């Protein structure tokens, strides 16, 4: 688990002062692991949150006290909280108005003096490029999450909405959502998703980072084909398009006629998701999410291996 500086910055920009509550230590059986965190902000006369530290009464009480709680609090997960996990968690609650002074690699903070264990964790970070979220005395040490992978989702129909709502809560991706007009999107999109309404979506492909992943699920086969064409010309990390075997066979032929090689065309995945799960939009979204997470894990592992050489 990592300290998501980018998400915290977006939440502050949108809501003002934000409390972050993170699981700093666990003992015995607990619903979440060290580093699991949630953000809490004032919403009118109440509060709102994103993320979870395990749900139930523990989370409810922690959110309610987010702007007044001591920095470190220990909670036994027993009858007093209506939970029967049998363990205990220590929560770290901090309030933020800005992220300007926060580091980009490891966020270590606590009262002076700095414990030897913190110094050891920082030395390990420099040596191996890795650090584990941990509480050392009263010091919390967390790796700062790397920049999220850019993910562009083309189409705000049933499948597009299922994809966005499934993928948006994950800390791995920075989602840009594209369709032809503002009214195509839900009135309240998931937090952190960038909406890009544009009458001719194919013209927006040039705005995407060359290393972005693309999921093409528009209402139009003709638009899907044009987006595939533009993606192949522009470059991408990965690209998938919704469709049947028949649709993809036609697309392959037409993309070849547009001058793309078989090797290039084969980089596009069709159909997306895991067909065995079915064609329900949410089933497609679950299959796509699983594949993206696996791909991201492989990419991160390769990066760590290269950094350690």
C-alpha positions in Angstrom: 0.0 0.0 0.0 1.2 3.5 -0.8 0.5 7.1 0.1 -1.5 8.5 -2.9 -0.3 12.1 -3.0 -2.0 12.7 -6.4 -5.4 11.6 -5.1 -5.0 13.6 -1.9 -4.2 16.7 -4.0 -7.3 16.2 -6.2 -9.5 15.8 -3.2 -8.2 18.9 -1.5 -8.7 20.9 -4.7 -12.3 19.7 -4.8 -13.3 19.8 -1.2 -10.9 21.9 0.8 -9.3 20.5 4.0 -9.1 16.7 4.0 -8.5 14.2 6.8 -6.6 11.1 5.9 -7.0 8.0 8.1 -4.5 5.1 7.5 -4.2 1.8 9.1 -0.7 2.2 10.8 -0.5 -1.1 12.7 -2.5 -4.4 12.9 -2.6 -7.0 15.6 -4.3 -10.4 15.0 -7.2 -10.6 12.6 -8.2 -7.3 11.0 -10.3 -6.4 7.9 -7.6 -4.3 6.2 -3.8 -4.3 6.0 -1.3 -1.7 7.1 -1.4 1.2 4.6 -5.1 0.9 3.8 -6.5 4.5 4.0 -9.5 6.6 3.5 -10.0 10.3 2.9 -12.7 12.3 4.7 -14.0 15.8 4.1 -16.8 18.1 5.3 -19.8 18.0 3.0 -22.3 20.6 4.1 -23.5 19.7 7.6 -22.1 16.2 7.3 -19.0 14.4 6.1 -18.1 12.3 3.0 -15.3 9.9 2.3 -13.5 7.9 -0.3 -11.5 4.7 0.3 -12.0 2.3 3.2 -10.2 1.1 6.3 -12.4 -2.0 6.6 -16.0 -0.7 7.0 -18.3 -1.3 10.0 -18.4 0.7 13.2 -14.6 1.2 13.2 -14.7 3.1 9.9 -17.9 5.0 10.9 -16.5 6.3 14.2 -13.1 7.1 12.6 -14.7 9.2 9.9 -17.0 10.9 12.4 -14.0 11.9 14.5 -11.7 12.6 11.5 -11.2 16.3 12.3 -10.8 16.0 16.0 -9.2 12.6 16.7 -5.7 12.3 18.2 -3.0 11.5 15.8 -2.7 7.9 16.8 -5.5 5.8 18.2 -5.7 2.0 19.0 -9.0 0.1 18.5 -9.8 -3.4 19.7 -12.1 -5.1 17.2 -14.4 -6.6 19.7 -18.0 -6.2 21.0 -17.6 -2.5 21.7 -17.3 -1.9 18.0 -19.8 -4.5 17.0 -17.0 -6.4 15.3 -15.7 -9.9 16.0 -12.4 -10.0 14.1 -10.6 -10.5 17.4 -7.6 -8.3 16.5 -6.8 -4.6 16.9 -5.8 -1.7 14.7 -3.8 1.4 15.3 -5.1 4.3 13.1 -3.1 7.4 12.1 -5.3 10.4 11.5 -3.8 13.5 9.8 -5.3 16.7 8.3 -4.1 18.2 5.1 -4.7 21.6 3.4 -2.0 21.2 0.7 0.5 18.6 -0.6 3.1 21.1 -1.7 5.6 20.2 0.9 5.2 16.4 0.8 7.9 14.2 -0.7 7.6 12.3 -3.9 9.3 9.0 -2.8 8.9 8.2 0.9 6.6 10.0 3.3 8.1 9.6 6.8 6.8 11.7 9.7 6.6 11.8 13.4 7.8 13.5 16.5 11.6 14.2 17.0 13.9 12.5 17.2 13.8 10.2 14.2 14.0 6.5 15.2 16.8 4.3 13.9 14.1 2.1 12.3 13.0 5.0 10.1 16.6 5.6 9.0 16.9 1.9 8.2 13.7 2.0 6.1 15.0 5.0 4.2 18.3 3.3 3.6 16.5 0.3 2.2 14.5 2.5 -0.1 17.7 4.0 -1.5 19.3 0.5 -1.8 16.4 -1.5 -3.3 13.9 1.1 -4.4 11.3 -0.4 -2.1 9.9 0.4 1.3 6.9 -1.1 3.2 4.3 0.9 5.0 5.0 0.6 8.7 4.7 2.3 12.0 8.1 2.7 13.8 7.4 4.0 17.3 5.3 7.0 16.6 6.7 7.5 13.1 4.7 6.4 10.1 6.6 5.5 7.0 4.9 5.0 3.6 6.1 4.8 0.0 4.5 7.5 -2.1 2.5 6.0 -4.9 4.0 6.4 -8.4 2.1 8.4 -11.0 -1.1 6.5 -12.0 -1.1 4.8 -15.4 -3.1 6.8 -17.9 -6.3 5.0 -19.0 -8.5 6.4 -21.7 -12.1 5.0 -21.9 -13.9 5.8 -25.1 -17.7 5.7 -24.8 -20.1 6.5 -21.9 -22.8 3.8 -22.7 -23.6 0.9 -20.5 -20.2 -0.8 -20.8 -18.3 2.4 -20.6 -20.1 3.3 -17.4 -19.5 -0.1 -15.9 -15.8 0.1 -16.8 -15.4 3.5 -15.2 -17.3 2.7 -12.0 -15.3 -0.5 -11.6 -11.9 1.0 -12.3 -12.1 4.4 -10.8 -11.7 3.3 -7.2 -8.5 1.5 -8.0 -5.3 3.5 -7.2 -3.5 2.2 -10.4 -5.1 4.4 -13.1 -5.7 8.0 -14.0 -8.9 7.8 -16.1 -9.9 10.1 -18.9 -13.4 9.4 -20.2 -14.4 10.5 -23.7 -17.7 10.8 -25.5 -19.5 13.1 -27.9 -21.4 15.4 -25.6 -21.6 16.3 -21.8 -25.1 14.8 -21.6 -23.6 11.4 -22.5 -22.0 11.2 -19.0 -23.6 10.5 -15.7 -24.6 13.6 -13.7 -22.2 12.6 -10.9 -19.2 10.8 -12.3 -16.8 8.9 -10.0 -14.3 11.1 -8.2 -11.0 11.7 -10.0 -12.2 10.8 -13.5 -11.5 13.5 -16.1 -14.5 14.0 -18.5 -13.7 14.9 -22.1 -16.8 15.6 -24.2 -15.8 16.2 -27.8 -18.1 16.1 -30.9 -15.5 14.1 -32.9 -13.8 11.8 -30.4 -11.3 10.5 -32.9 -9.7 14.0 -32.9 -9.0 13.6 -29.2 -6.6 10.7 -29.7 -3.8 13.1 -30.3 -4.2 14.4 -26.8 -3.6 11.0 -25.2 -0.1 10.1 -23.8 1.7 7.7 -26.1 2.0 5.3 -23.1 -1.8 5.3 -22.3 -4.0 2.3 -22.3 -7.2 2.6 -24.3 -10.6 0.9 -24.0 -12.9 1.5 -27.0 -16.6 0.9 -26.2 -18.5 3.5 -28.2 -22.1 3.3 -29.5 -20.8 3.2 -33.2 -18.8 0.5 -35.0 -17.6 3.2 -37.4 -16.3 5.3 -34.6 -14.7 2.2 -32.9 -12.9 1.5 -36.2 -11.7 5.1 -36.6 -10.4 5.2 -33.0 -8.5 2.0 -33.6 -7.0 3.5 -36.7 -6.0 6.7 -34.8 -4.6 4.7 -31.9 -2.4 2.7 -34.2 -1.1 5.8 -35.8 -0.6 7.6 -32.5 0.9 4.8 -30.4 -0.3 3.3 -27.1 0.7 1.0 -24.2 -2.3 -1.2 -24.8 -5.6 -1.0 -26.6 -8.8 -3.0 -26.5 -12.1 -2.7 -28.4 -15.4 -4.3 -27.6 -16.8 -6.7 -30.2 -17.4 -10.1 -31.6 -15.1 -12.3 -33.6 -17.0 -11.2 -36.7 -16.6 -7.5 -35.9 -12.9 -7.9 -35.3 -12.3 -9.9 -38.5 -13.9 -7.0 -40.4 -11.8 -4.4 -38.4 -8.6 -6.3 -39.2 -9.3 -6.3 -42.9 -10.2 -2.6 -42.9 -7.2 -1.6 -40.7 -4.9 -3.5 -43.1 -6.5 -1.6 -46.0 -5.7 1.6 -44.1 -2.0 0.7 -44.2 -1.4 -1.0 -40.8 0.7 -4.1 -40.6 -0.6 -7.4 -39.2 1.8 -7.1 -36.3 0.5 -3.6 -35.3 -3.1 -4.7 -35.7 -2.5 -7.7 -33.5 -1.6 -5.4 -30.6 -5.2 -4.5 -30.3 -7.3 -6.8 -28.1 -10.8 -7.8 -29.2 -12.9 -8.8 -27.5 -12.0 -7.2 -24.2 -12.6 -8.8 -20.8 -13.0 -12.5 -20.2 -15.7 -13.9 -22.5 -16.4 -16.8 -20.2 -17.8 -14.3 -17.7 -20.6 -13.3 -20.1 -21.7 -10.2 -21.9 -23.3 -8.3 -19.0 -21.6 -4.8 -18.8 -20.5 -5.4 -15.3 -19.1 -8.8 -16.1 -17.1 -7.3 -19.0 -15.8 -4.6 -16.6 -14.7 -7.2 -14.0 -12.8 -9.2 -16.7 -11.2 -6.0 -18.0 -10.2 -4.8 -14.6 -8.6 -8.2 -13.7 -6.6 -8.2 -16.9 -5.4 -4.5 -16.5 -4.3 -5.2 -12.9 -2.4 -8.3 -14.0 -0.7 -6.3 -16.8 0.1 -3.5 -14.4 1.6 -5.9 -11.9 3.8 -7.4 -14.6 4.9 -4.0 -15.7 5.7 -2.9 -12.2 7.7 -6.1 -11.5 9.8 -5.5 -14.6 10.4 -1.9 -13.6 11.6 -2.9 -10.1 13.9 -5.6 -11.6 15.5 -3.1 -13.9 15.9 -0.5 -11.1 17.7 -3.1 -8.9 20.2 -4.1 -11.6 
